[in-house]
Amino acid sequence: MNPTVTPSAWKTDNYKFVGKAFDYAYANYTNRLSPILGERNAKSVDYELTASGGYGELQPYDGNNLNIVEKKRGFKTIVTPEEFSSSVPLTKLQCMIDKSGECRKVGAVLGEATAMTVYLHVLRCLGGAFDPEKLGGDGQPWASAAHPVASKGSNGRTFIVDEEAGTFSNVISNALSVSAITDAQSKANRFVTPDGLPFLCEMDTLLVSPELEATAKKICGEDARLDPESANHGANPVHGMKYIVVGGGNDGFTGKQWAVCDRKRMKELFNLVYTVRPEVLRSELDNPLKDMFTAYTVFGVGWGDARQIIFSNPA
């Protein structure tokens, strides 16, 4: 053996090929839900998603006495990121036959697996909106007829509901249709913030199960200028509306489930929280005939408010 060549010299540059393929594959598979999903970086064990709050409408001033007001608060949802990883070994023989090809293949597979892991957790959060066991910071599931409007503050990390502020509902049971969408949009315009101000929103994005994609195309397509449900085929008020399919495999919306949301506010209040963003790591193994690559990330998903989305779960 040439004394100037180490037994593991064949591993040189493997990471370059794996890393580039990983980054490309991950980015390519995570764009589906990006219009409605914000991203945050956590520097601690968990992250607090905070709903809106404020001091309400200004009061008339009598020219002498100041109007001292108290802040009306929303609720905070605690998101605790978790660790995820997968490792794939490369053998010397694989790399001798096709170094760049095998490395890129491993990088692409790990990148896709990482992206799908994140994607499925986001789908489970959306699909779990109807689950009475999956509660947000206000003590209600994301889709609920009894969301408290405001809190009185917190006792540690447990928030105390302000009973006097009332409740609101962001769940309906209508089948997907043009009229159901416009009814939901009207309903959203009556939402108020914890301090009693109008919750200004634009319910501009439709979320549907895979089973409803064909219906969404008929309703929202750029060419659907006429209402397909109208007897006289009048103007379609939601033509051109964007829609996103939020279901895949066994996760996300199923059957007749759908929702309408404000995509801008969703990105503010529905977040993917990273403690460690997806990366691929190379492990130095004792075995001179194997090189190991590990996909690793630490993340969590959560929602901080329910006003920016209305869910429908028809029977």
C-alpha positions in Angstrom: 0.0 0.0 0.0 1.2 3.5 -0.8 2.1 5.0 2.6 1.0 8.4 1.5 -2.6 7.2 0.9 -4.8 6.6 3.9 -7.2 3.6 3.9 -10.1 6.1 3.9 -8.9 8.5 1.2 -11.8 7.3 -1.0 -14.1 9.2 1.3 -12.7 12.6 0.3 -15.4 14.8 -1.4 -18.2 12.4 -0.6 -19.9 15.1 1.6 -19.8 17.6 -1.2 -22.0 15.5 -3.4 -24.3 14.3 -0.6 -24.8 17.7 0.8 -25.7 19.5 -2.4 -28.2 16.7 -3.3 -29.7 16.9 0.2 -30.2 20.6 0.1 -31.8 20.5 -3.4 -34.2 17.7 -2.5 -35.3 19.2 0.8 -36.1 22.6 -0.8 -37.9 20.9 -3.7 -40.3 19.0 -1.5 -41.1 21.7 1.2 -42.7 24.3 -1.1 -46.2 22.8 -1.1 -47.4 24.4 2.1 -45.0 27.4 2.3 -47.8 29.9 1.3 -49.6 29.3 4.6 -46.7 28.2 6.9 -44.3 30.5 8.6 -40.9 29.5 10.0 -39.3 30.5 13.3 -36.0 29.7 14.9 -36.0 28.6 18.5 -33.0 29.3 20.8 -34.4 27.5 23.8 -36.1 24.2 24.6 -39.5 25.4 23.4 -41.1 28.4 21.6 -44.1 30.5 22.4 -46.6 31.3 19.6 -48.5 34.3 20.7 -51.9 35.3 19.5 -52.9 38.9 19.0 -53.7 41.4 21.8 -53.9 45.1 22.4 -55.4 48.1 24.2 -58.6 48.4 22.2 -60.2 51.5 20.7 -59.1 54.9 21.9 -61.5 56.5 24.3 -62.9 60.1 24.1 -60.6 62.5 25.9 -62.3 65.2 28.2 -59.3 67.5 28.0 -58.1 66.8 31.5 -58.2 63.2 32.6 -56.1 60.5 30.9 -57.8 57.3 29.9 -55.7 54.5 31.5 -56.4 51.2 29.9 -55.3 47.6 30.4 -54.0 45.4 27.7 -56.4 42.6 26.6 -54.4 39.5 25.9 -54.7 36.5 23.7 -53.2 33.0 24.4 -49.8 31.5 23.9 -49.2 28.1 22.5 -46.0 26.3 23.5 -44.3 24.4 20.7 -41.6 22.0 21.8 -39.3 20.9 18.9 -38.2 17.2 18.8 -35.2 15.6 17.3 -35.4 13.5 14.1 -32.6 11.6 12.2 -31.9 8.9 9.7 -28.5 7.5 8.7 -27.4 5.8 5.5 -24.0 4.1 5.0 -22.0 4.3 1.8 -19.6 1.5 1.0 -16.2 1.9 -0.8 -17.4 -0.4 -3.6 -20.5 1.8 -4.3 -18.3 4.8 -4.6 -15.7 3.1 -6.7 -18.3 2.2 -9.2 -20.1 5.5 -9.3 -18.9 8.0 -6.7 -20.9 11.1 -7.6 -24.0 9.1 -8.6 -24.2 7.1 -5.4 -23.5 10.1 -3.2 -26.1 12.2 -4.9 -28.6 9.4 -4.6 -28.0 9.2 -0.8 -28.2 12.9 -0.5 -31.5 13.1 -2.5 -33.0 10.2 -0.5 -32.1 11.8 2.8 -33.3 15.2 1.7 -36.6 13.8 0.5 -37.1 11.8 3.7 -36.4 14.9 5.8 -38.8 17.1 3.8 -41.5 14.4 4.0 -41.1 14.2 7.8 -41.6 17.9 8.2 -44.5 17.8 5.6 -46.3 15.0 7.4 -46.1 16.8 10.8 -47.6 19.9 9.2 -50.4 17.8 7.7 -51.0 16.1 11.0 -51.4 19.5 12.7 -53.9 20.6 10.1 -55.7 17.3 10.1 -55.6 17.2 13.9 -57.6 20.5 14.0 -60.8 18.4 14.5 -59.3 16.2 17.3 -60.7 17.2 20.7 -57.6 15.8 22.3 -55.2 18.1 20.5 -55.5 21.5 22.3 -54.0 24.8 21.7 -53.0 27.5 24.1 -56.6 28.6 24.6 -57.6 25.1 25.8 -59.6 24.3 22.6 -58.8 22.2 19.5 -57.9 24.4 16.4 -61.4 23.8 15.0 -63.8 24.7 17.8 -67.1 26.4 18.3 -66.0 27.7 21.7 -62.7 29.5 21.3 -62.3 32.1 24.1 -61.8 35.6 22.6 -59.4 36.8 25.3 -57.5 35.8 28.4 -56.9 37.6 31.7 -53.3 36.7 31.7 -51.5 33.6 32.7 -50.6 31.6 35.8 -47.2 30.3 34.8 -47.9 28.8 31.3 -51.6 28.2 32.0 -53.8 31.0 30.6 -57.0 32.2 32.4 -60.0 32.7 30.2 -61.7 36.1 30.2 -65.3 34.9 30.4 -66.7 38.4 29.9 -65.0 38.6 26.5 -67.1 35.8 25.1 -66.2 33.1 22.6 -66.1 32.6 18.8 -66.4 29.7 16.5 -64.1 28.9 13.6 -65.8 25.6 12.6 -68.7 25.0 10.2 -70.3 21.8 8.7 -71.1 22.9 5.2 -70.1 20.9 2.1 -67.6 22.6 -0.1 -69.3 25.0 -2.5 -69.1 28.7 -3.7 -71.8 29.7 -1.2 -70.1 27.8 1.7 -66.9 29.7 1.0 -68.5 33.1 0.8 -70.5 32.3 4.0 -67.2 31.4 5.8 -65.6 34.7 4.5 -68.5 36.7 5.9 -68.3 34.8 9.2 -64.6 35.7 9.5 -65.3 39.4 9.0 -67.2 39.4 12.3 -64.2 38.1 14.3 -62.7 40.5 16.9 -59.3 40.6 18.5 -58.9 40.1 22.3 -59.1 43.9 22.8 -62.4 44.1 20.8 -61.2 45.5 17.5 -62.1 44.0 14.1 -59.8 41.1 13.2 -59.1 42.3 9.7 -58.4 39.4 7.5 -58.8 38.3 3.9 -59.9 34.7 3.6 -58.1 34.3 0.3 -56.9 30.6 0.3 -58.9 27.4 0.2 -57.5 24.2 1.8 -59.0 20.9 0.7 -58.6 17.2 1.1 -57.3 15.2 -1.9 -60.8 14.0 -2.4 -62.0 17.6 -3.0 -59.3 18.7 -5.3 -61.5 18.3 -8.4 -64.2 20.4 -6.8 -61.7 23.0 -5.8 -60.5 23.2 -9.5 -64.1 23.7 -10.7 -64.8 26.5 -8.1 -61.5 28.3 -8.0 -60.0 27.9 -11.4 -59.0 31.0 -13.3 -61.4 30.0 -16.0 -64.3 29.5 -13.5 -65.7 33.0 -13.9 -69.2 31.7 -13.9 -70.7 30.1 -10.8 -71.0 26.4 -11.5 -73.7 26.1 -8.9 -75.8 29.0 -10.1 -79.0 28.2 -12.1 -78.3 31.1 -14.4 -74.5 30.7 -14.2 -73.9 34.1 -12.6 -70.6 35.5 -11.8 -68.4 33.4 -9.5 -67.2 35.5 -6.6 -64.3 33.2 -5.7 -62.9 32.5 -9.2 -59.2 32.7 -9.2 -59.0 31.9 -5.5 -55.8 29.9 -4.7 -56.3 26.4 -3.3 -53.9 24.0 -1.6 -54.3 20.3 -1.1 -53.5 19.5 2.5 -53.6 15.7 2.6 -51.3 12.8 1.7 -51.1 9.2 2.6 -53.0 8.8 5.9 -52.5 12.4 7.1 -54.1 15.8 6.7 -57.6 16.5 5.6 -59.7 13.5 4.5 -63.1 13.0 2.8 -65.2 16.2 2.8 -63.0 18.2 5.1 -61.9 21.7 3.9 -61.0 25.1 5.2 -60.6 28.7 4.1 -57.9 30.9 5.5 -55.9 34.2 5.3 -52.5 33.1 4.0 -50.7 36.1 5.3 -52.0 35.7 8.8 -51.5 32.0 8.6 -47.7 32.5 8.1 -47.7 34.7 11.2 -49.7 32.4 13.4 -49.1 28.9 12.0 -45.5 28.1 12.4 -42.8 25.5 11.8 -40.3 26.0 14.6 -36.7 24.9 14.1 -34.1 24.5 16.9 -31.8 22.9 14.3 -32.7 23.3 10.6 -32.4 20.3 8.4 -28.8 19.3 7.7 -26.8 16.3 6.7 -23.8 15.2 8.8 -20.9 12.9 7.9 -19.7 10.5 10.6 -16.1 9.3 10.8 -16.4 5.5 11.1 -13.8 3.1 12.3 -14.6 0.9 9.4 -12.4 2.0 6.5 -14.8 0.5 4.0 -17.8 2.5 5.0 -18.8 6.2 5.1 -21.9 7.3 7.0 -24.3 10.2 6.4 -27.0 11.3 8.8 -30.0 13.6 8.1 -30.8 15.5 11.3 -33.2 18.2 12.3 -35.0 19.5 15.4 -38.5 21.0 14.8 -42.1 21.3 16.0 -45.3 22.6 14.5 -48.0 24.7 16.1 -50.7 27.4 15.8 -51.1 30.5 17.9 -54.6 31.7 16.9 -57.7 30.4 15.3 -59.2 33.5 13.8 -57.3 33.3 10.6 -58.8 30.0 9.5 -62.3 28.5 9.3 -62.6 24.7 9.1 -65.5 22.7 7.8 -66.1 19.0 8.6 -69.3 18.0 6.9 -71.0 14.8 8.0 
